[in-house]
Amino acid sequence: MLLIHCPYCQEDRAELEFRNGDEAHILRPENIAEISDEAFEDYFFLRDNPKGLVFERWRHVAGCGKFFRAVRHTVTDKFVMTYRQDEPKPDQATIEARMAGGAK
């Protein structure tokens, strides 16, 4: 069973308690009603799908109900780290430290 750390509850919980909320750090267009259909398609539907590290939004639906962000490796499915919605995107040094066995 995969365990996911909720940065709000401060607990590692079973993956069944969580739902993926898509790619993280995507900026919503300022005037979404005025953008072209192509720009809307790009914002709403098109996502990166890299092999390796991805930044995602997750929701602890069976716990606190809050959205948080995670760095996950798509090949191993390992969660490298999780962090609150109000925290900035971690830099490469922080991610590498976590991958080497640092704290959550």
Gaussian input, Z-matrix of N, CA and C with variables (Angstrom, degrees):
# hf/3-21g

backbone

0 1
 N
 C     1     B1
 C     2     B2     1     A1
 N     3     B3     2     A2     1     D1
 C     4     B4     3     A3     2     D2
 C     5     B5     4     A4     3     D3
 N     6     B6     5     A5     4     D4
 C     7     B7     6     A6     5     D5
 C     8     B8     7     A7     6     D6
 N     9     B9     8     A8     7     D7
 C    10    B10     9     A9     8     D8
 C    11    B11    10    A10     9     D9
 N    12    B12    11    A11    10    D10
 C    13    B13    12    A12    11    D11
 C    14    B14    13    A13    12    D12
 N    15    B15    14    A14    13    D13
 C    16    B16    15    A15    14    D14
 C    17    B17    16    A16    15    D15
 N    18    B18    17    A17    16    D16
 C    19    B19    18    A18    17    D17
 C    20    B20    19    A19    18    D18
 N    21    B21    20    A20    19    D19
 C    22    B22    21    A21    20    D20
 C    23    B23    22    A22    21    D21
 N    24    B24    23    A23    22    D22
 C    25    B25    24    A24    23    D23
 C    26    B26    25    A25    24    D24
 N    27    B27    26    A26    25    D25
 C    28    B28    27    A27    26    D26
 C    29    B29    28    A28    27    D27
 N    30    B30    29    A29    28    D28
 C    31    B31    30    A30    29    D29
 C    32    B32    31    A31    30    D30
 N    33    B33    32    A32    31    D31
 C    34    B34    33    A33    32    D32
 C    35    B35    34    A34    33    D33
 N    36    B36    35    A35    34    D34
 C    37    B37    36    A36    35    D35
 C    38    B38    37    A37    36    D36
 N    39    B39    38    A38    37    D37
 C    40    B40    39    A39    38    D38
 C    41    B41    40    A40    39    D39
 N    42    B42    41    A41    40    D40
 C    43    B43    42    A42    41    D41
 C    44    B44    43    A43    42    D42
 N    45    B45    44    A44    43    D43
 C    46    B46    45    A45    44    D44
 C    47    B47    46    A46    45    D45
 N    48    B48    47    A47    46    D46
 C    49    B49    48    A48    47    D47
 C    50    B50    49    A49    48    D48
 N    51    B51    50    A50    49    D49
 C    52    B52    51    A51    50    D50
 C    53    B53    52    A52    51    D51
 N    54    B54    53    A53    52    D52
 C    55    B55    54    A54    53    D53
 C    56    B56    55    A55    54    D54
 N    57    B57    56    A56    55    D55
 C    58    B58    57    A57    56    D56
 C    59    B59    58    A58    57    D57
 N    60    B60    59    A59    58    D58
 C    61    B61    60    A60    59    D59
 C    62    B62    61    A61    60    D60
 N    63    B63    62    A62    61    D61
 C    64    B64    63    A63    62    D62
 C    65    B65    64    A64    63    D63
 N    66    B66    65    A65    64    D64
 C    67    B67    66    A66    65    D65
 C    68    B68    67    A67    66    D66
 N    69    B69    68    A68    67    D67
 C    70    B70    69    A69    68    D68
 C    71    B71    70    A70    69    D69
 N    72    B72    71    A71    70    D70
 C    73    B73    72    A72    71    D71
 C    74    B74    73    A73    72    D72
 N    75    B75    74    A74    73    D73
 C    76    B76    75    A75    74    D74
 C    77    B77    76    A76    75    D75
 N    78    B78    77    A77    76    D76
 C    79    B79    78    A78    77    D77
 C    80    B80    79    A79    78    D78
 N    81    B81    80    A80    79    D79
 C    82    B82    81    A81    80    D80
 C    83    B83    82    A82    81    D81
 N    84    B84    83    A83    82    D82
 C    85    B85    84    A84    83    D83
 C    86    B86    85    A85    84    D84
 N    87    B87    86    A86    85    D85
 C    88    B88    87    A87    86    D86
 C    89    B89    88    A88    87    D87
 N    90    B90    89    A89    88    D88
 C    91    B91    90    A90    89    D89
 C    92    B92    91    A91    90    D90
 N    93    B93    92    A92    91    D91
 C    94    B94    93    A93    92    D92
 C    95    B95    94    A94    93    D93
 N    96    B96    95    A95    94    D94
 C    97    B97    96    A96    95    D95
 C    98    B98    97    A97    96    D96
 N    99    B99    98    A98    97    D97
 C   100   B100    99    A99    98    D98
 C   101   B101   100   A100    99    D99
 N   102   B102   101   A101   100   D100
 C   103   B103   102   A102   101   D101
 C   104   B104   103   A103   102   D102
 N   105   B105   104   A104   103   D103
 C   106   B106   105   A105   104   D104
 C   107   B107   106   A106   105   D105
 N   108   B108   107   A107   106   D106
 C   109   B109   108   A108   107   D107
 C   110   B110   109   A109   108   D108
 N   111   B111   110   A110   109   D109
 C   112   B112   111   A111   110   D110
 C   113   B113   112   A112   111   D111
 N   114   B114   113   A113   112   D112
 C   115   B115   114   A114   113   D113
 C   116   B116   115   A115   114   D114
 N   117   B117   116   A116   115   D115
 C   118   B118   117   A117   116   D116
 C   119   B119   118   A118   117   D117
 N   120   B120   119   A119   118   D118
 C   121   B121   120   A120   119   D119
 C   122   B122   121   A121   120   D120
 N   123   B123   122   A122   121   D121
 C   124   B124   123   A123   122   D122
 C   125   B125   124   A124   123   D123
 N   126   B126   125   A125   124   D124
 C   127   B127   126   A126   125   D125
 C   128   B128   127   A127   126   D126
 N   129   B129   128   A128   127   D127
 C   130   B130   129   A129   128   D128
 C   131   B131   130   A130   129   D129
 N   132   B132   131   A131   130   D130
 C   133   B133   132   A132   131   D131
 C   134   B134   133   A133   132   D132
 N   135   B135   134   A134   133   D133
 C   136   B136   135   A135   134   D134
 C   137   B137   136   A136   135   D135
 N   138   B138   137   A137   136   D136
 C   139   B139   138   A138   137   D137
 C   140   B140   139   A139   138   D138
 N   141   B141   140   A140   139   D139
 C   142   B142   141   A141   140   D140
 C   143   B143   142   A142   141   D141
 N   144   B144   143   A143   142   D142
 C   145   B145   144   A144   143   D143
 C   146   B146   145   A145   144   D144
 N   147   B147   146   A146   145   D145
 C   148   B148   147   A147   146   D146
 C   149   B149   148   A148   147   D147
 N   150   B150   149   A149   148   D148
 C   151   B151   150   A150   149   D149
 C   152   B152   151   A151   150   D150
 N   153   B153   152   A152   151   D151
 C   154   B154   153   A153   152   D152
 C   155   B155   154   A154   153   D153
 N   156   B156   155   A155   154   D154
 C   157   B157   156   A156   155   D155
 C   158   B158   157   A157   156   D156
 N   159   B159   158   A158   157   D157
 C   160   B160   159   A159   158   D158
 C   161   B161   160   A160   159   D159
 N   162   B162   161   A161   160   D160
 C   163   B163   162   A162   161   D161
 C   164   B164   163   A163   162   D162
 N   165   B165   164   A164   163   D163
 C   166   B166   165   A165   164   D164
 C   167   B167   166   A166   165   D165
 N   168   B168   167   A167   166   D166
 C   169   B169   168   A168   167   D167
 C   170   B170   169   A169   168   D168
 N   171   B171   170   A170   169   D169
 C   172   B172   171   A171   170   D170
 C   173   B173   172   A172   171   D171
 N   174   B174   173   A173   172   D172
 C   175   B175   174   A174   173   D173
 C   176   B176   175   A175   174   D174
 N   177   B177   176   A176   175   D175
 C   178   B178   177   A177   176   D176
 C   179   B179   178   A178   177   D177
 N   180   B180   179   A179   178   D178
 C   181   B181   180   A180   179   D179
 C   182   B182   181   A181   180   D180
 N   183   B183   182   A182   181   D181
 C   184   B184   183   A183   182   D182
 C   185   B185   184   A184   183   D183
 N   186   B186   185   A185   184   D184
 C   187   B187   186   A186   185   D185
 C   188   B188   187   A187   186   D186
 N   189   B189   188   A188   187   D187
 C   190   B190   189   A189   188   D188
 C   191   B191   190   A190   189   D189
 N   192   B192   191   A191   190   D190
 C   193   B193   192   A192   191   D191
 C   194   B194   193   A193   192   D192
 N   195   B195   194   A194   193   D193
 C   196   B196   195   A195   194   D194
 C   197   B197   196   A196   195   D195
 N   198   B198   197   A197   196   D196
 C   199   B199   198   A198   197   D197
 C   200   B200   199   A199   198   D198
 N   201   B201   200   A200   199   D199
 C   202   B202   201   A201   200   D200
 C   203   B203   202   A202   201   D201
 N   204   B204   203   A203   202   D202
 C   205   B205   204   A204   203   D203
 C   206   B206   205   A205   204   D204
 N   207   B207   206   A206   205   D205
 C   208   B208   207   A207   206   D206
 C   209   B209   208   A208   207   D207
 N   210   B210   209   A209   208   D208
 C   211   B211   210   A210   209   D209
 C   212   B212   211   A211   210   D210
 N   213   B213   212   A212   211   D211
 C   214   B214   213   A213   212   D212
 C   215   B215   214   A214   213   D213
 N   216   B216   215   A215   214   D214
 C   217   B217   216   A216   215   D215
 C   218   B218   217   A217   216   D216
 N   219   B219   218   A218   217   D217
 C   220   B220   219   A219   218   D218
 C   221   B221   220   A220   219   D219
 N   222   B222   221   A221   220   D220
 C   223   B223   222   A222   221   D221
 C   224   B224   223   A223   222   D222
 N   225   B225   224   A224   223   D223
 C   226   B226   225   A225   224   D224
 C   227   B227   226   A226   225   D225
 N   228   B228   227   A227   226   D226
 C   229   B229   228   A228   227   D227
 C   230   B230   229   A229   228   D228
 N   231   B231   230   A230   229   D229
 C   232   B232   231   A231   230   D230
 C   233   B233   232   A232   231   D231
 N   234   B234   233   A233   232   D232
 C   235   B235   234   A234   233   D233
 C   236   B236   235   A235   234   D234
 N   237   B237   236   A236   235   D235
 C   238   B238   237   A237   236   D236
 C   239   B239   238   A238   237   D237
 N   240   B240   239   A239   238   D238
 C   241   B241   240   A240   239   D239
 C   242   B242   241   A241   240   D240
 N   243   B243   242   A242   241   D241
 C   244   B244   243   A243   242   D242
 C   245   B245   244   A244   243   D243
 N   246   B246   245   A245   244   D244
 C   247   B247   246   A246   245   D245
 C   248   B248   247   A247   246   D246
 N   249   B249   248   A248   247   D247
 C   250   B250   249   A249   248   D248
 C   251   B251   250   A250   249   D249
 N   252   B252   251   A251   250   D250
 C   253   B253   252   A252   251   D251
 C   254   B254   253   A253   252   D252
 N   255   B255   254   A254   253   D253
 C   256   B256   255   A255   254   D254
 C   257   B257   256   A256   255   D255
 N   258   B258   257   A257   256   D256
 C   259   B259   258   A258   257   D257
 C   260   B260   259   A259   258   D258
 N   261   B261   260   A260   259   D259
 C   262   B262   261   A261   260   D260
 C   263   B263   262   A262   261   D261
 N   264   B264   263   A263   262   D262
 C   265   B265   264   A264   263   D263
 C   266   B266   265   A265   264   D264
 N   267   B267   266   A266   265   D265
 C   268   B268   267   A267   266   D266
 C   269   B269   268   A268   267   D267
 N   270   B270   269   A269   268   D268
 C   271   B271   270   A270   269   D269
 C   272   B272   271   A271   270   D270
 N   273   B273   272   A272   271   D271
 C   274   B274   273   A273   272   D272
 C   275   B275   274   A274   273   D273
 N   276   B276   275   A275   274   D274
 C   277   B277   276   A276   275   D275
 C   278   B278   277   A277   276   D276
 N   279   B279   278   A278   277   D277
 C   280   B280   279   A279   278   D278
 C   281   B281   280   A280   279   D279
 N   282   B282   281   A281   280   D280
 C   283   B283   282   A282   281   D281
 C   284   B284   283   A283   282   D282
 N   285   B285   284   A284   283   D283
 C   286   B286   285   A285   284   D284
 C   287   B287   286   A286   285   D285
 N   288   B288   287   A287   286   D286
 C   289   B289   288   A288   287   D287
 C   290   B290   289   A289   288   D288
 N   291   B291   290   A290   289   D289
 C   292   B292   291   A291   290   D290
 C   293   B293   292   A292   291   D291
 N   294   B294   293   A293   292   D292
 C   295   B295   294   A294   293   D293
 C   296   B296   295   A295   294   D294
 N   297   B297   296   A296   295   D295
 C   298   B298   297   A297   296   D296
 C   299   B299   298   A298   297   D297
 N   300   B300   299   A299   298   D298
 C   301   B301   300   A300   299   D299
 C   302   B302   301   A301   300   D300
 N   303   B303   302   A302   301   D301
 C   304   B304   303   A303   302   D302
 C   305   B305   304   A304   303   D303
 N   306   B306   305   A305   304   D304
 C   307   B307   306   A306   305   D305
 C   308   B308   307   A307   306   D306
 N   309   B309   308   A308   307   D307
 C   310   B310   309   A309   308   D308
 C   311   B311   310   A310   309   D309

   B1=1.4561
   B2=1.5294
   B3=1.2969
   B4=1.4512
   B5=1.5264
   B6=1.3179
   B7=1.4666
   B8=1.5212
   B9=1.3251
   B10=1.4570
   B11=1.5145
   B12=1.3236
   B13=1.4652
   B14=1.5299
   B15=1.3334
   B16=1.4550
   B17=1.5293
   B18=1.3390
   B19=1.4597
   B20=1.5382
   B21=1.3179
   B22=1.4613
   B23=1.5267
   B24=1.3214
   B25=1.4681
   B26=1.5252
   B27=1.3318
   B28=1.4646
   B29=1.5289
   B30=1.3277
   B31=1.4590
   B32=1.5234
   B33=1.3302
   B34=1.4531
   B35=1.5202
   B36=1.3324
   B37=1.4601
   B38=1.5241
   B39=1.3252
   B40=1.4610
   B41=1.5265
   B42=1.3147
   B43=1.4597
   B44=1.5246
   B45=1.3103
   B46=1.4600
   B47=1.5223
   B48=1.3342
   B49=1.4628
   B50=1.5302
   B51=1.3345
   B52=1.4615
   B53=1.5227
   B54=1.3288
   B55=1.4643
   B56=1.5143
   B57=1.3261
   B58=1.4508
   B59=1.5206
   B60=1.3125
   B61=1.4632
   B62=1.5082
   B63=1.3367
   B64=1.4584
   B65=1.5277
   B66=1.3144
   B67=1.4585
   B68=1.5312
   B69=1.3142
   B70=1.4688
   B71=1.5258
   B72=1.3127
   B73=1.4621
   B74=1.5344
   B75=1.3214
   B76=1.4633
   B77=1.5204
   B78=1.3205
   B79=1.4575
   B80=1.5233
   B81=1.3193
   B82=1.4633
   B83=1.5320
   B84=1.3296
   B85=1.4674
   B86=1.5266
   B87=1.3297
   B88=1.4686
   B89=1.5205
   B90=1.3166
   B91=1.4671
   B92=1.5186
   B93=1.3102
   B94=1.4693
   B95=1.5257
   B96=1.3229
   B97=1.4668
   B98=1.5335
   B99=1.3163
   B100=1.4671
   B101=1.5287
   B102=1.3329
   B103=1.4655
   B104=1.5252
   B105=1.3106
   B106=1.4712
   B107=1.5270
   B108=1.3193
   B109=1.4632
   B110=1.5239
   B111=1.3126
   B112=1.4597
   B113=1.5307
   B114=1.3318
   B115=1.4633
   B116=1.5303
   B117=1.3389
   B118=1.4623
   B119=1.5259
   B120=1.3238
   B121=1.4709
   B122=1.5233
   B123=1.3202
   B124=1.4591
   B125=1.5295
   B126=1.3298
   B127=1.4633
   B128=1.5248
   B129=1.3230
   B130=1.4578
   B131=1.5263
   B132=1.3283
   B133=1.4606
   B134=1.5198
   B135=1.3125
   B136=1.4580
   B137=1.5272
   B138=1.3167
   B139=1.4583
   B140=1.5221
   B141=1.3144
   B142=1.4540
   B143=1.5248
   B144=1.3025
   B145=1.4564
   B146=1.5284
   B147=1.3520
   B148=1.4651
   B149=1.5284
   B150=1.2889
   B151=1.4537
   B152=1.5209
   B153=1.3209
   B154=1.4616
   B155=1.5145
   B156=1.3085
   B157=1.4576
   B158=1.5220
   B159=1.3295
   B160=1.4583
   B161=1.5254
   B162=1.3275
   B163=1.4582
   B164=1.5284
   B165=1.3252
   B166=1.4601
   B167=1.5197
   B168=1.3366
   B169=1.4648
   B170=1.5252
   B171=1.3097
   B172=1.4602
   B173=1.5154
   B174=1.3211
   B175=1.4709
   B176=1.5200
   B177=1.3215
   B178=1.4627
   B179=1.5346
   B180=1.3147
   B181=1.4669
   B182=1.5216
   B183=1.3214
   B184=1.4648
   B185=1.5304
   B186=1.3128
   B187=1.4620
   B188=1.5127
   B189=1.3173
   B190=1.4621
   B191=1.5284
   B192=1.3435
   B193=1.4618
   B194=1.5163
   B195=1.3133
   B196=1.4652
   B197=1.5263
   B198=1.3391
   B199=1.4557
   B200=1.5199
   B201=1.3227
   B202=1.4598
   B203=1.5154
   B204=1.3020
   B205=1.4575
   B206=1.5166
   B207=1.3239
   B208=1.4604
   B209=1.5158
   B210=1.3219
   B211=1.4560
   B212=1.5259
   B213=1.3267
   B214=1.4652
   B215=1.5224
   B216=1.3322
   B217=1.4626
   B218=1.5252
   B219=1.3247
   B220=1.4624
   B221=1.5274
   B222=1.3128
   B223=1.4650
   B224=1.5269
   B225=1.3235
   B226=1.4687
   B227=1.5271
   B228=1.3230
   B229=1.4675
   B230=1.5341
   B231=1.3254
   B232=1.4630
   B233=1.5249
   B234=1.3349
   B235=1.4623
   B236=1.5246
   B237=1.3119
   B238=1.4597
   B239=1.5241
   B240=1.3484
   B241=1.4585
   B242=1.5161
   B243=1.3177
   B244=1.4601
   B245=1.5222
   B246=1.3291
   B247=1.4563
   B248=1.5150
   B249=1.3169
   B250=1.4636
   B251=1.5312
   B252=1.3172
   B253=1.4668
   B254=1.5246
   B255=1.3261
   B256=1.4628
   B257=1.5316
   B258=1.3129
   B259=1.4588
   B260=1.5292
   B261=1.3234
   B262=1.4724
   B263=1.5242
   B264=1.3131
   B265=1.4595
   B266=1.5296
   B267=1.3233
   B268=1.4652
   B269=1.5308
   B270=1.3155
   B271=1.4595
   B272=1.5325
   B273=1.3118
   B274=1.4644
   B275=1.5264
   B276=1.3255
   B277=1.4636
   B278=1.5297
   B279=1.3151
   B280=1.4659
   B281=1.5240
   B282=1.3169
   B283=1.4661
   B284=1.5215
   B285=1.3253
   B286=1.4616
   B287=1.5194
   B288=1.3347
   B289=1.4695
   B290=1.5277
   B291=1.3139
   B292=1.4692
   B293=1.5203
   B294=1.3250
   B295=1.4617
   B296=1.5213
   B297=1.3322
   B298=1.4569
   B299=1.5322
   B300=1.3310
   B301=1.4630
   B302=1.5061
   B303=1.3305
   B304=1.4693
   B305=1.5080
   B306=1.3219
   B307=1.4662
   B308=1.5123
   B309=1.3423
   B310=1.4636
   B311=1.4736
   A1=108.80
   A2=115.17
   A3=122.31
   A4=109.61
   A5=116.60
   A6=121.51
   A7=108.79
   A8=115.37
   A9=122.30
   A10=108.04
   A11=116.26
   A12=121.46
   A13=109.91
   A14=116.66
   A15=120.95
   A16=108.38
   A17=117.95
   A18=120.03
   A19=113.27
   A20=118.13
   A21=120.99
   A22=110.63
   A23=117.35
   A24=121.76
   A25=111.65
   A26=116.17
   A27=123.43
   A28=111.54
   A29=115.62
   A30=121.39
   A31=109.96
   A32=115.89
   A33=121.91
   A34=106.62
   A35=116.61
   A36=121.40
   A37=110.16
   A38=116.56
   A39=122.14
   A40=110.92
   A41=115.44
   A42=121.42
   A43=113.02
   A44=118.22
   A45=122.08
   A46=112.85
   A47=117.30
   A48=122.07
   A49=113.03
   A50=117.25
   A51=121.64
   A52=111.78
   A53=115.88
   A54=123.02
   A55=108.87
   A56=114.61
   A57=119.92
   A58=109.40
   A59=115.91
   A60=121.36
   A61=113.44
   A62=118.26
   A63=123.37
   A64=111.32
   A65=114.38
   A66=122.49
   A67=110.74
   A68=116.17
   A69=121.43
   A70=110.75
   A71=115.37
   A72=124.55
   A73=113.00
   A74=116.96
   A75=121.73
   A76=107.64
   A77=116.24
   A78=120.25
   A79=110.94
   A80=115.76
   A81=121.43
   A82=108.22
   A83=117.51
   A84=119.56
   A85=111.00
   A86=116.87
   A87=120.67
   A88=112.39
   A89=118.83
   A90=123.17
   A91=108.74
   A92=116.88
   A93=120.83
   A94=112.67
   A95=117.90
   A96=120.62
   A97=111.82
   A98=117.16
   A99=121.12
   A100=114.18
   A101=117.47
   A102=118.26
   A103=110.37
   A104=116.38
   A105=121.41
   A106=110.40
   A107=115.43
   A108=120.16
   A109=110.91
   A110=117.50
   A111=121.58
   A112=111.20
   A113=116.49
   A114=120.34
   A115=110.83
   A116=116.69
   A117=120.06
   A118=110.30
   A119=116.83
   A120=120.56
   A121=110.28
   A122=115.99
   A123=120.67
   A124=111.28
   A125=117.12
   A126=121.40
   A127=112.17
   A128=117.05
   A129=121.40
   A130=113.94
   A131=117.92
   A132=120.46
   A133=115.67
   A134=117.81
   A135=119.92
   A136=111.26
   A137=115.09
   A138=121.44
   A139=109.74
   A140=114.74
   A141=120.19
   A142=107.95
   A143=116.42
   A144=120.67
   A145=108.68
   A146=115.39
   A147=118.18
   A148=112.74
   A149=114.38
   A150=121.46
   A151=105.13
   A152=116.48
   A153=120.62
   A154=110.57
   A155=116.95
   A156=122.19
   A157=112.08
   A158=115.34
   A159=122.07
   A160=109.15
   A161=115.40
   A162=122.26
   A163=106.97
   A164=116.29
   A165=120.70
   A166=111.31
   A167=114.76
   A168=122.12
   A169=107.24
   A170=116.51
   A171=122.61
   A172=108.28
   A173=115.49
   A174=120.97
   A175=109.20
   A176=115.83
   A177=122.24
   A178=107.94
   A179=116.52
   A180=121.73
   A181=113.47
   A182=117.90
   A183=120.33
   A184=111.71
   A185=115.89
   A186=120.85
   A187=109.98
   A188=116.16
   A189=121.39
   A190=113.20
   A191=117.62
   A192=121.73
   A193=114.17
   A194=117.69
   A195=120.80
   A196=112.19
   A197=114.64
   A198=121.62
   A199=108.86
   A200=115.54
   A201=121.96
   A202=107.49
   A203=116.45
   A204=121.40
   A205=109.98
   A206=114.67
   A207=119.90
   A208=110.23
   A209=114.67
   A210=121.92
   A211=104.75
   A212=116.20
   A213=121.37
   A214=109.25
   A215=115.41
   A216=121.02
   A217=108.01
   A218=117.43
   A219=121.11
   A220=113.87
   A221=118.04
   A222=120.17
   A223=110.59
   A224=116.28
   A225=120.25
   A226=112.66
   A227=117.43
   A228=125.21
   A229=111.34
   A230=116.73
   A231=121.02
   A232=110.34
   A233=115.24
   A234=121.36
   A235=107.22
   A236=115.80
   A237=121.02
   A238=109.50
   A239=115.67
   A240=120.65
   A241=109.76
   A242=115.59
   A243=122.10
   A244=107.78
   A245=115.45
   A246=119.56
   A247=109.60
   A248=115.60
   A249=121.77
   A250=111.65
   A251=115.39
   A252=121.44
   A253=112.55
   A254=117.30
   A255=120.59
   A256=113.21
   A257=117.37
   A258=121.18
   A259=110.13
   A260=117.42
   A261=119.87
   A262=112.01
   A263=114.92
   A264=121.44
   A265=108.45
   A266=118.04
   A267=119.64
   A268=112.38
   A269=115.12
   A270=119.40
   A271=110.10
   A272=115.81
   A273=121.48
   A274=111.85
   A275=118.90
   A276=121.66
   A277=110.82
   A278=117.51
   A279=121.53
   A280=110.56
   A281=116.53
   A282=120.72
   A283=110.89
   A284=116.81
   A285=120.42
   A286=111.85
   A287=117.14
   A288=120.55
   A289=110.55
   A290=117.20
   A291=121.04
   A292=111.35
   A293=116.10
   A294=119.58
   A295=111.64
   A296=115.91
   A297=121.01
   A298=112.02
   A299=116.41
   A300=118.39
   A301=114.95
   A302=117.71
   A303=120.52
   A304=112.04
   A305=116.21
   A306=123.03
   A307=111.04
   A308=115.81
   A309=122.26
   A310=108.91
   D1=137.42
   D2=178.82
   D3=-84.04
   D4=130.23
   D5=176.39
   D6=-104.93
   D7=137.19
   D8=179.11
   D9=-120.99
   D10=134.53
   D11=179.98
   D12=-88.00
   D13=121.64
   D14=174.98
   D15=-88.80
   D16=118.20
   D17=-177.62
   D18=-71.44
   D19=-11.63
   D20=177.12
   D21=-91.59
   D22=-47.01
   D23=179.54
   D24=-77.49
   D25=-19.98
   D26=-176.97
   D27=59.80
   D28=40.96
   D29=178.74
   D30=-136.22
   D31=151.17
   D32=169.74
   D33=-91.10
   D34=122.22
   D35=-175.91
   D36=-126.36
   D37=161.37
   D38=-179.40
   D39=-63.58
   D40=144.75
   D41=-178.28
   D42=-57.25
   D43=-24.93
   D44=-179.58
   D45=-64.01
   D46=-18.43
   D47=179.62
   D48=-82.69
   D49=-5.92
   D50=-171.47
   D51=-120.14
   D52=156.15
   D53=173.49
   D54=-131.64
   D55=138.43
   D56=178.13
   D57=-73.42
   D58=136.04
   D59=-178.71
   D60=-113.87
   D61=19.85
   D62=174.28
   D63=91.42
   D64=-172.69
   D65=-177.87
   D66=-68.37
   D67=141.35
   D68=-179.57
   D69=-92.17
   D70=163.49
   D71=173.83
   D72=64.34
   D73=34.77
   D74=174.74
   D75=-97.22
   D76=124.42
   D77=-178.20
   D78=-86.62
   D79=130.27
   D80=176.97
   D81=-74.77
   D82=136.69
   D83=176.58
   D84=-58.67
   D85=144.30
   D86=-176.83
   D87=-63.32
   D88=-47.95
   D89=179.99
   D90=-114.53
   D91=73.33
   D92=-172.33
   D93=-61.11
   D94=-29.15
   D95=179.65
   D96=-71.67
   D97=-16.58
   D98=-175.80
   D99=-105.82
   D100=-0.05
   D101=-178.20
   D102=-84.29
   D103=162.16
   D104=-179.62
   D105=-71.13
   D106=162.51
   D107=176.62
   D108=-60.06
   D109=-38.10
   D110=179.73
   D111=-65.46
   D112=-42.01
   D113=178.39
   D114=-66.76
   D115=-37.79
   D116=177.52
   D117=-65.95
   D118=-42.62
   D119=177.71
   D120=-59.19
   D121=-44.75
   D122=179.83
   D123=-60.83
   D124=-45.29
   D125=179.99
   D126=-67.43
   D127=-46.81
   D128=-168.92
   D129=-84.72
   D130=-36.47
   D131=-170.94
   D132=-111.04
   D133=-35.67
   D134=-171.13
   D135=-86.28
   D136=126.87
   D137=-178.48
   D138=-131.93
   D139=154.19
   D140=172.73
   D141=-72.19
   D142=152.32
   D143=176.65
   D144=-141.59
   D145=63.30
   D146=-174.64
   D147=-76.98
   D148=157.96
   D149=171.51
   D150=-90.78
   D151=114.36
   D152=-177.81
   D153=131.05
   D154=-142.28
   D155=-175.51
   D156=-77.50
   D157=135.70
   D158=175.62
   D159=-132.11
   D160=153.69
   D161=175.01
   D162=-106.46
   D163=124.07
   D164=-174.72
   D165=-131.14
   D166=159.78
   D167=170.35
   D168=-100.96
   D169=137.28
   D170=176.57
   D171=-131.61
   D172=155.79
   D173=177.55
   D174=-127.01
   D175=132.46
   D176=178.05
   D177=-86.99
   D178=77.27
   D179=-171.73
   D180=-66.89
   D181=-32.21
   D182=-178.19
   D183=-97.63
   D184=13.09
   D185=179.70
   D186=-129.12
   D187=-115.73
   D188=-176.70
   D189=-74.38
   D190=-17.97
   D191=179.39
   D192=81.45
   D193=2.40
   D194=-175.38
   D195=-89.77
   D196=150.37
   D197=171.77
   D198=-82.33
   D199=145.02
   D200=173.27
   D201=-143.63
   D202=175.45
   D203=-179.27
   D204=-113.80
   D205=153.54
   D206=-178.70
   D207=-141.78
   D208=151.14
   D209=169.55
   D210=-107.76
   D211=120.11
   D212=-176.04
   D213=-130.65
   D214=144.61
   D215=177.51
   D216=-94.70
   D217=121.95
   D218=-173.32
   D219=-72.22
   D220=-21.02
   D221=-179.91
   D222=-81.73
   D223=-46.42
   D224=-177.67
   D225=-91.68
   D226=-14.76
   D227=-175.22
   D228=64.89
   D229=16.12
   D230=179.89
   D231=-81.33
   D232=135.30
   D233=173.14
   D234=-83.47
   D235=115.31
   D236=-179.13
   D237=-74.97
   D238=-42.53
   D239=178.69
   D240=-164.65
   D241=159.05
   D242=172.44
   D243=-126.52
   D244=154.59
   D245=179.68
   D246=-154.64
   D247=157.82
   D248=-175.49
   D249=-68.62
   D250=157.30
   D251=179.35
   D252=-58.66
   D253=-32.66
   D254=-176.31
   D255=-86.91
   D256=2.14
   D257=178.56
   D258=-94.09
   D259=148.92
   D260=-178.59
   D261=-72.25
   D262=161.29
   D263=175.69
   D264=-61.09
   D265=128.32
   D266=-177.85
   D267=-67.37
   D268=148.42
   D269=178.39
   D270=-82.55
   D271=170.17
   D272=-175.50
   D273=-61.00
   D274=-37.35
   D275=-179.64
   D276=-64.10
   D277=-40.71
   D278=178.31
   D279=-64.79
   D280=-43.89
   D281=179.22
   D282=-62.67
   D283=-44.94
   D284=179.41
   D285=-63.22
   D286=-37.87
   D287=177.22
   D288=-63.56
   D289=-41.51
   D290=178.05
   D291=-65.64
   D292=-39.42
   D293=179.40
   D294=-66.32
   D295=-27.95
   D296=179.70
   D297=-82.57
   D298=0.23
   D299=176.19
   D300=113.03
   D301=17.08
   D302=178.65
   D303=-73.41
   D304=-177.05
   D305=-178.44
   D306=-67.61
   D307=166.37
   D308=178.81
   D309=-71.59

